[in-house]
């Protein structure tokens, strides 16, 4: 139940479908690998609200004090900002919302196969290995539901696949969603940069739980 898209604007229709996962495969742009080598040894976790009408400005405001200043003057930085802002706008359109919850970071820690208990989640791996996917036919969903470890959840290791760098993936949340996790390479300290987008209420709920609002 994976649907492949050919252009970014088509992703807005994912909400109307019943697929577990929507994927837009993309080529890595020229200059991307050299740019991310300059920041992939930096540990960072950036989160905040991004408004559709000023997505590029909001993302820059969140990032500018968290990354080295010299990075902001790299020519590719503007390309990256434009890419992230376009994806945020598309996700807002799909959600029918004016803003979304934005997270960008180098720290990934989802070791166990899981589903996201949110309506929809968008992921893009800009550096490092992409999200690990376990299709339904290769998974023991009963083992997953009863809290067993990965070795019991995986029925066919040969069916495991990975998202490619720069591919855009939208996951349908809930227990019927596709099982996925952080790949071992990212868990073991290899450089990784991931963008995660959620419904606008996602960060608000976290702040309420942590007593920040």
TAURVEN-V697788 format. One record per helix or strand of 3 or more residues. SS is the DSSP state (~ for helix, > for strand). FROM is the first residue (numbers start at 1). TO is the last residue. If there is no record, write none. Layout:
# TAURVEN-V697788
SS/FROM/TO ; SS/FROM/TO
This chain:
# TAURVEN-V697788
>/2/5 ; ~/8/16 ; >/21/24 ; ~/32/37 ; >/45/51 ; ~/52/63 ; ~/69/72 ; ~/75/95 ; >/99/105 ; >/120/127 ; >/132/134 ; ~/136/138 ; ~/141/145 ; ~/150/153 ; ~/157/159 ; >/168/172 ; >/179/181 ; ~/184/187 ; >/193/198 ; ~/201/209
